[in-house]
Amino acid sequence: MDGIRILLLVAGVIILLINFFINSGNIIKIVKYCFQTNSITNYWDLIFKSCFSGRAIISSIIGLILAIIIFVIIAPIILIRSAMGTKKVNNLLDEGLFFQYQDLNLEKDNLTFKTNINNELFLNVPEISVTGKLRVDAIIAISEITKECEAKGIKCEYKVMHKLPLENKTEALIPLFLTVDNQEIPTYFIYTPTHVQQYKKIRNKLYTAGYKKTIYFSTIQL
C-alpha cells in the first residue's frame, strides 16, 4: 500500500509540475504582450482563453493561482510605464516635436492651402485643395512641387515622416522633408489651432538647429 501511495504521490507531483510549466509558458507570452502594448486591458481575457478549460480543472486552478500572482506583480509596473509614456507623448506634442493628424474630411469645404512655399523657394506652385487627409494632401503637394521643380530644372527630393535630430538629444518628426536645390526644408501640414501653436514652437527650434527656412501648408492663416 505504501508503494502505491508513493507512486500516486509522485504521479500527482508530476501532473502538477506539467500543468505548472504549461500554464507558465502561456502566462509568460501574455505578460510579454502586456509589456509590448503597455496595457493590462486584455490580460484576463487572454488568461481565460489560454489557461482555463472545463475538462482540466486542476490545470485551470493552477493557472488561476499563477495568473493572480503575476497580475499583482505586473499591474503596478505597467500602469506606471503607461502613465510615464502618456506624459512623454504629451510633452513631445506640446513642444511640436511631432504632430497628430486625424482624417478631417474637408473635401466639401472647398478649401485651399495657405502656404509660404512660393515666397521661400521662388516657385509657382498652384493652389492645392484641402482634403483633410494628410496622406492625400501630402501626395498632391509633392506632385505639384516636383512638377514645378522639373519645369525649372531644379533638383527636388523628399522624405515623409522624417526623423530629424535637434539639440539636447531631441528629435523632431517632420511630416514632409524637402530637399530643393540642395536646401533642406522641413515642411508641415497645419489643420487645427493646435497645429498652429506646435508649428510656432518647432519653427524656432528648427531655426536654432540651422534650418532657416520652414514651409507650411495651412488651412489657417498664419
Contacts in CASP RR format, 6 or more apart in sequence:
PFRMAT RR
TARGET T0000
AUTHOR 0000-0000-0000
METHOD contacts of the structure
MODEL  1
MDGIRILLLVAGVIILLINFFINSGNIIKIVKYCFQTNSITNYWDLIFKS
CFSGRAIISSIIGLILAIIIFVIIAPIILIRSAMGTKKVNNLLDEGLFFQ
YQDLNLEKDNLTFKTNINNELFLNVPEISVTGKLRVDAIIAISEITKECE
AKGIKCEYKVMHKLPLENKTEALIPLFLTVDNQEIPTYFIYTPTHVQQYK
KIRNKLYTAGYKKTIYFSTIQL
15 58 0 8 1.000
16 58 0 8 1.000
16 62 0 8 1.000
19 56 0 8 1.000
19 58 0 8 1.000
19 59 0 8 1.000
19 62 0 8 1.000
19 63 0 8 1.000
20 62 0 8 1.000
20 66 0 8 1.000
22 59 0 8 1.000
23 51 0 8 1.000
23 59 0 8 1.000
23 62 0 8 1.000
23 63 0 8 1.000
23 66 0 8 1.000
23 67 0 8 1.000
24 66 0 8 1.000
26 50 0 8 1.000
26 51 0 8 1.000
27 47 0 8 1.000
27 51 0 8 1.000
27 63 0 8 1.000
27 66 0 8 1.000
27 67 0 8 1.000
27 70 0 8 1.000
29 50 0 8 1.000
30 43 0 8 1.000
30 46 0 8 1.000
30 47 0 8 1.000
30 50 0 8 1.000
31 70 0 8 1.000
31 74 0 8 1.000
33 42 0 8 1.000
33 46 0 8 1.000
34 40 0 8 1.000
34 42 0 8 1.000
34 43 0 8 1.000
34 74 0 8 1.000
34 78 0 8 1.000
35 74 0 8 1.000
35 78 0 8 1.000
35 81 0 8 1.000
38 78 0 8 1.000
38 81 0 8 1.000
38 82 0 8 1.000
38 85 0 8 1.000
39 78 0 8 1.000
39 82 0 8 1.000
40 71 0 8 1.000
40 74 0 8 1.000
40 75 0 8 1.000
40 78 0 8 1.000
40 79 0 8 1.000
43 71 0 8 1.000
44 67 0 8 1.000
44 71 0 8 1.000
47 63 0 8 1.000
47 67 0 8 1.000
51 59 0 8 1.000
51 60 0 8 1.000
51 63 0 8 1.000
51 64 0 8 1.000
51 66 0 8 1.000
51 67 0 8 1.000
52 60 0 8 1.000
52 63 0 8 1.000
52 64 0 8 1.000
53 59 0 8 1.000
53 60 0 8 1.000
54 60 0 8 1.000
92 98 0 8 1.000
93 99 0 8 1.000
93 100 0 8 1.000
93 198 0 8 1.000
94 198 0 8 1.000
94 201 0 8 1.000
95 170 0 8 1.000
95 198 0 8 1.000
95 201 0 8 1.000
95 202 0 8 1.000
95 205 0 8 1.000
96 172 0 8 1.000
96 198 0 8 1.000
96 199 0 8 1.000
96 201 0 8 1.000
96 202 0 8 1.000
97 166 0 8 1.000
97 170 0 8 1.000
97 171 0 8 1.000
97 172 0 8 1.000
97 173 0 8 1.000
97 202 0 8 1.000
98 172 0 8 1.000
98 173 0 8 1.000
99 173 0 8 1.000
99 175 0 8 1.000
99 188 0 8 1.000
99 189 0 8 1.000
99 195 0 8 1.000
99 198 0 8 1.000
101 134 0 8 1.000
101 175 0 8 1.000
101 189 0 8 1.000
101 191 0 8 1.000
103 132 0 8 1.000
103 133 0 8 1.000
104 132 0 8 1.000
104 133 0 8 1.000
104 191 0 8 1.000
105 131 0 8 1.000
105 132 0 8 1.000
105 133 0 8 1.000
106 130 0 8 1.000
106 131 0 8 1.000
106 132 0 8 1.000
106 191 0 8 1.000
106 219 0 8 1.000
107 129 0 8 1.000
107 130 0 8 1.000
107 131 0 8 1.000
107 132 0 8 1.000
109 130 0 8 1.000
110 129 0 8 1.000
111 129 0 8 1.000
111 130 0 8 1.000
111 219 0 8 1.000
112 127 0 8 1.000
112 128 0 8 1.000
112 129 0 8 1.000
112 130 0 8 1.000
113 127 0 8 1.000
113 128 0 8 1.000
113 129 0 8 1.000
113 130 0 8 1.000
113 137 0 8 1.000
113 141 0 8 1.000
113 189 0 8 1.000
113 217 0 8 1.000
113 218 0 8 1.000
113 219 0 8 1.000
114 216 0 8 1.000
114 217 0 8 1.000
114 218 0 8 1.000
114 219 0 8 1.000
114 220 0 8 1.000
114 221 0 8 1.000
114 222 0 8 1.000
115 125 0 8 1.000
115 128 0 8 1.000
115 215 0 8 1.000
115 216 0 8 1.000
115 217 0 8 1.000
115 218 0 8 1.000
116 215 0 8 1.000
116 216 0 8 1.000
116 222 0 8 1.000
117 123 0 8 1.000
117 125 0 8 1.000
117 145 0 8 1.000
117 187 0 8 1.000
117 215 0 8 1.000
117 217 0 8 1.000
118 124 0 8 1.000
118 125 0 8 1.000
120 185 0 8 1.000
120 213 0 8 1.000
120 215 0 8 1.000
121 180 0 8 1.000
121 181 0 8 1.000
121 183 0 8 1.000
121 185 0 8 1.000
121 213 0 8 1.000
121 215 0 8 1.000
123 145 0 8 1.000
123 148 0 8 1.000
123 149 0 8 1.000
123 152 0 8 1.000
124 148 0 8 1.000
125 141 0 8 1.000
125 144 0 8 1.000
125 145 0 8 1.000
125 148 0 8 1.000
126 144 0 8 1.000
128 137 0 8 1.000
128 140 0 8 1.000
128 141 0 8 1.000
128 144 0 8 1.000
128 217 0 8 1.000
129 140 0 8 1.000
130 137 0 8 1.000
130 191 0 8 1.000
130 219 0 8 1.000
131 137 0 8 1.000
131 140 0 8 1.000
132 191 0 8 1.000
132 219 0 8 1.000
134 175 0 8 1.000
134 189 0 8 1.000
137 189 0 8 1.000
137 217 0 8 1.000
138 160 0 8 1.000
138 175 0 8 1.000
138 176 0 8 1.000
138 189 0 8 1.000
141 176 0 8 1.000
141 187 0 8 1.000
141 189 0 8 1.000
141 217 0 8 1.000
142 158 0 8 1.000
142 176 0 8 1.000
145 156 0 8 1.000
145 158 0 8 1.000
145 178 0 8 1.000
145 180 0 8 1.000
146 156 0 8 1.000
146 158 0 8 1.000
149 155 0 8 1.000
149 156 0 8 1.000
149 180 0 8 1.000
149 181 0 8 1.000
150 156 0 8 1.000
154 180 0 8 1.000
154 181 0 8 1.000
155 179 0 8 1.000
155 180 0 8 1.000
155 181 0 8 1.000
155 182 0 8 1.000
156 178 0 8 1.000
156 179 0 8 1.000
156 180 0 8 1.000
156 181 0 8 1.000
157 178 0 8 1.000
157 179 0 8 1.000
158 176 0 8 1.000
158 177 0 8 1.000
158 178 0 8 1.000
158 179 0 8 1.000
159 174 0 8 1.000
159 176 0 8 1.000
159 177 0 8 1.000
160 175 0 8 1.000
160 176 0 8 1.000
160 177 0 8 1.000
161 173 0 8 1.000
161 174 0 8 1.000
161 175 0 8 1.000
162 173 0 8 1.000
162 174 0 8 1.000
162 176 0 8 1.000
162 177 0 8 1.000
163 171 0 8 1.000
163 172 0 8 1.000
163 173 0 8 1.000
163 174 0 8 1.000
164 171 0 8 1.000
164 172 0 8 1.000
164 173 0 8 1.000
164 174 0 8 1.000
164 177 0 8 1.000
164 186 0 8 1.000
164 206 0 8 1.000
164 209 0 8 1.000
165 171 0 8 1.000
166 172 0 8 1.000
166 205 0 8 1.000
166 206 0 8 1.000
166 209 0 8 1.000
167 205 0 8 1.000
167 208 0 8 1.000
167 209 0 8 1.000
170 205 0 8 1.000
172 186 0 8 1.000
172 202 0 8 1.000
172 205 0 8 1.000
172 206 0 8 1.000
174 186 0 8 1.000
174 187 0 8 1.000
174 188 0 8 1.000
175 187 0 8 1.000
175 188 0 8 1.000
175 189 0 8 1.000
176 186 0 8 1.000
176 187 0 8 1.000
176 188 0 8 1.000
176 189 0 8 1.000
177 184 0 8 1.000
177 185 0 8 1.000
177 186 0 8 1.000
177 187 0 8 1.000
178 184 0 8 1.000
178 185 0 8 1.000
178 186 0 8 1.000
178 187 0 8 1.000
178 215 0 8 1.000
179 185 0 8 1.000
183 213 0 8 1.000
184 211 0 8 1.000
185 211 0 8 1.000
185 213 0 8 1.000
185 214 0 8 1.000
185 215 0 8 1.000
186 202 0 8 1.000
186 206 0 8 1.000
186 211 0 8 1.000
186 214 0 8 1.000
186 215 0 8 1.000
187 214 0 8 1.000
187 215 0 8 1.000
187 216 0 8 1.000
187 217 0 8 1.000
188 195 0 8 1.000
188 199 0 8 1.000
188 202 0 8 1.000
188 214 0 8 1.000
188 215 0 8 1.000
188 216 0 8 1.000
188 217 0 8 1.000
189 195 0 8 1.000
189 216 0 8 1.000
189 217 0 8 1.000
189 218 0 8 1.000
190 196 0 8 1.000
190 199 0 8 1.000
190 216 0 8 1.000
190 217 0 8 1.000
190 218 0 8 1.000
190 219 0 8 1.000
190 220 0 8 1.000
190 222 0 8 1.000
191 218 0 8 1.000
191 219 0 8 1.000
191 220 0 8 1.000
192 220 0 8 1.000
193 220 0 8 1.000
195 218 0 8 1.000
195 220 0 8 1.000
196 218 0 8 1.000
196 220 0 8 1.000
196 222 0 8 1.000
199 216 0 8 1.000
199 218 0 8 1.000
199 222 0 8 1.000
203 214 0 8 1.000
206 214 0 8 1.000
207 214 0 8 1.000
216 222 0 8 1.000
END
